[in-house]
C-alpha cells in the first residue's frame, strides 16, 4: 500500500495527524444504505430502509451514524406511519445514534481494493436507551479517496433492549396478527469520500 494512501485512511478515523496531509471525509449518501427487516405472524417478512441518515468521523477515531427515524420506508404509507408514531415515537425520539470504534491495525494490512472483516465495538442509542454491541464489519479500501464500511452479517437488534416492547404490542393489536418478532436484523453500507483539506498558510 502506498504511504500517502495509508495516511489518508488513518486520518479518516482520527488516528493520525500529519503536517499538510490532513483529509476531510464525508459520507457519500448516494452510495450508502441502511436496511431493516421484521417478521410478523412468524412467517411474513417486511424489508424497510431509512432514506435520511448521516455519518461523520471524529478526532478521537469514532465513526458516528445518525439516523432520521421518520425517514423509514417500507413501501406502505399506513404501516410507515404506525412505525413512526407508535413504534419509534419519533415526535419524542426522532433519531437513532450509533458509534463505532475502528482499530488502527486493520488499515496497516489493507491494500487497494482489499476487504477485511474485523470485529468492532459499537454503541447504539435508540428510544432513550443505550446498548453496547460487538459486531463484525467489512472494511474496504476502494481507492485512495474512498473507504467503505459495511455489515459483514445482519446485526440483530432486540427491541426489548430499547424499551420498545409496548410499541410491538400496539402494532400487533392494530395489525390483527398473533406476533411480531422482537429481533430485527439490520444491515448497512457506508461509503466515505475523502478530499485533502486546505491547510493554513505558514
C-alpha positions as CSV (number, residue, x, y, z in Angstrom):
1,X,0.0,0.0,0.0
2,X,1.4,3.5,-0.9
3,X,2.3,5.5,2.2
4,X,0.1,8.5,1.3
5,X,-2.9,6.1,0.8
6,X,-2.4,4.6,4.3
7,X,-2.0,8.1,5.8
8,X,-5.4,9.2,4.3
9,X,-7.2,6.1,5.6
10,X,-5.8,6.5,9.0
11,X,-6.7,10.2,9.1
12,X,-10.3,9.2,8.2
13,X,-10.6,7.6,11.7
14,X,-8.7,10.3,13.5
15,X,-5.7,8.0,14.1
16,X,-3.0,10.3,12.8
17,X,-2.4,13.9,12.1
18,X,0.4,14.8,9.8
19,X,1.6,18.2,8.7
20,X,-0.1,19.2,5.4
21,X,-1.7,15.8,4.7
22,X,-4.9,16.4,6.6
23,X,-8.1,15.0,4.9
24,X,-11.8,15.6,5.2
25,X,-14.1,12.6,4.9
26,X,-17.8,12.9,4.0
27,X,-20.5,10.3,3.7
28,X,-21.5,9.6,0.1
29,X,-25.2,9.3,0.7
30,X,-25.9,8.1,-2.9
31,X,-23.7,5.1,-2.3
32,X,-24.7,4.3,1.3
33,X,-27.7,2.4,2.5
34,X,-29.3,1.2,5.7
35,X,-31.9,-1.6,5.8
36,X,-34.0,-3.4,8.5
37,X,-36.3,-6.4,8.4
38,X,-39.1,-7.6,10.7
39,X,-41.2,-10.7,10.8
40,X,-44.9,-10.9,11.7
41,X,-47.2,-13.9,12.2
42,X,-44.0,-16.0,12.3
43,X,-43.6,-16.1,8.5
44,X,-44.3,-12.8,6.8
45,X,-41.2,-10.7,6.3
46,X,-41.0,-7.0,5.6
47,X,-37.9,-5.1,4.5
48,X,-37.6,-1.4,5.0
49,X,-34.9,1.2,4.7
50,X,-34.1,4.7,6.0
51,X,-33.9,7.4,3.4
52,X,-32.2,10.0,5.6
53,X,-29.1,9.4,7.7
54,X,-25.7,10.9,8.1
55,X,-22.3,9.9,9.4
56,X,-19.1,11.6,10.4
57,X,-15.7,10.8,11.8
58,X,-14.5,12.5,15.0
59,X,-11.0,13.4,16.0
60,X,-10.9,10.6,18.6
61,X,-11.4,7.9,16.0
62,X,-15.2,7.2,16.4
63,X,-17.4,6.8,13.3
64,X,-20.8,8.3,14.2
65,X,-24.0,7.5,12.4
66,X,-27.3,9.4,13.0
67,X,-30.5,8.0,11.6
68,X,-33.7,10.1,11.0
69,X,-36.3,7.5,12.1
70,X,-39.1,9.4,10.5
71,X,-37.5,8.7,7.1
72,X,-38.2,5.0,7.3
73,X,-39.8,3.5,4.2
74,X,-41.4,0.0,3.9
75,X,-43.4,0.8,0.8
76,X,-46.8,1.1,2.6
77,X,-47.7,4.5,4.0
78,X,-50.2,3.3,6.6
79,X,-47.6,0.9,8.0
80,X,-44.8,3.5,7.9
81,X,-47.0,6.0,9.8
82,X,-47.6,3.4,12.5
83,X,-44.0,2.6,12.8
84,X,-43.1,6.3,13.1
85,X,-45.8,7.3,15.5
86,X,-46.5,4.2,17.6
87,X,-43.3,2.1,17.5
88,X,-40.5,4.6,17.3
89,X,-42.5,7.6,18.7
90,X,-40.5,9.9,16.5
91,X,-42.0,13.1,18.0
92,X,-40.2,12.3,21.2
93,X,-37.3,10.2,19.9
94,X,-36.5,11.4,16.4
95,X,-33.2,9.7,15.8
96,X,-31.1,6.6,16.5
97,X,-27.4,7.2,17.1
98,X,-24.6,4.7,16.5
99,X,-20.9,5.0,17.4
100,X,-18.4,2.5,16.0
101,X,-14.8,2.2,17.2
102,X,-12.5,1.0,14.5
103,X,-9.0,-0.3,15.2
104,X,-5.9,1.2,13.6
105,X,-4.5,-2.3,12.9
106,X,-6.9,-3.0,10.0
107,X,-5.5,-0.2,7.8
108,X,-2.0,-1.4,8.3
109,X,-2.9,-4.6,6.5
110,X,-5.2,-3.3,3.8
111,X,-4.2,-3.0,0.1
112,X,-6.0,-1.1,-2.6
113,X,-9.3,-2.9,-3.4
114,X,-8.9,-5.3,-0.5
115,X,-11.7,-6.1,2.1
116,X,-11.0,-7.3,5.5
117,X,-13.5,-8.5,8.2
118,X,-13.0,-7.0,11.6
119,X,-14.8,-7.1,14.9
120,X,-15.6,-3.7,16.3
121,X,-17.3,-2.3,19.4
122,X,-20.5,-0.3,18.8
123,X,-22.8,1.8,20.9
124,X,-26.5,2.1,19.8
125,X,-28.8,4.7,21.3
126,X,-32.4,4.2,20.5
127,X,-35.7,5.3,22.2
128,X,-33.7,6.8,25.1
129,X,-31.8,3.5,25.8
130,X,-28.2,2.7,25.0
131,X,-26.8,-0.8,24.3
132,X,-23.2,-1.8,23.6
133,X,-22.5,-4.4,20.9
134,X,-19.6,-6.3,19.4
135,X,-20.2,-6.9,15.7
136,X,-18.3,-7.8,12.5
137,X,-17.9,-5.3,9.7
138,X,-16.2,-5.4,6.4
139,X,-13.8,-2.5,5.7
140,X,-12.8,-1.9,2.1
141,X,-10.2,0.5,0.7
142,X,-11.8,1.1,-2.7
143,X,-9.2,3.6,-3.8
144,X,-7.1,6.4,-2.4
145,X,-10.1,8.6,-1.7
146,X,-12.8,6.1,-0.9
147,X,-13.4,3.8,2.1
148,X,-16.4,1.6,2.7
149,X,-17.6,0.2,6.0
150,X,-20.4,-2.4,5.8
151,X,-22.0,-5.1,8.0
152,X,-20.4,-8.5,7.5
153,X,-23.6,-10.1,8.5
154,X,-27.0,-8.7,9.7
155,X,-26.9,-7.2,13.2
156,X,-29.7,-8.5,15.3
157,X,-31.3,-5.8,17.5
158,X,-33.6,-7.0,20.3
159,X,-36.3,-4.3,20.7
160,X,-36.7,-5.3,24.3
161,X,-33.2,-3.8,25.0
162,X,-34.6,-0.4,24.0
163,X,-37.9,-0.4,25.8
164,X,-39.9,-0.9,22.5
165,X,-42.0,-3.9,23.5
166,X,-45.1,-1.8,24.3
167,X,-44.9,-0.5,20.8
168,X,-44.6,-4.0,19.4
169,X,-47.8,-5.0,21.3
170,X,-49.7,-2.0,19.9
171,X,-48.7,-2.9,16.4
172,X,-49.8,-6.5,16.9
173,X,-53.2,-5.2,18.1
174,X,-53.6,-2.8,15.2
175,X,-52.5,-5.3,12.5
176,X,-54.5,-8.1,13.9
177,X,-51.6,-10.6,13.9
178,X,-50.5,-13.1,16.5
179,X,-46.9,-11.9,16.8
180,X,-44.2,-9.6,15.5
181,X,-40.6,-10.7,16.1
182,X,-38.7,-8.7,18.6
183,X,-35.4,-9.4,16.9
184,X,-34.8,-7.0,14.0
185,X,-31.9,-7.7,11.6
186,X,-30.2,-4.5,10.4
187,X,-27.6,-4.1,7.6
188,X,-25.7,-1.0,6.4
189,X,-23.2,0.1,3.9
190,X,-21.4,3.4,4.4
191,X,-19.1,4.9,1.8
192,X,-16.8,7.8,2.7
193,X,-15.1,10.0,0.2
194,X,-12.0,11.9,1.2
195,X,-10.6,15.1,0.0
196,X,-7.5,16.9,1.2
197,X,-8.3,19.9,3.3
198,X,-6.9,23.3,2.7
199,X,-4.2,24.0,5.2
200,X,-3.5,27.5,6.6
201,X,-0.5,29.2,5.1
202,X,2.5,29.4,7.4
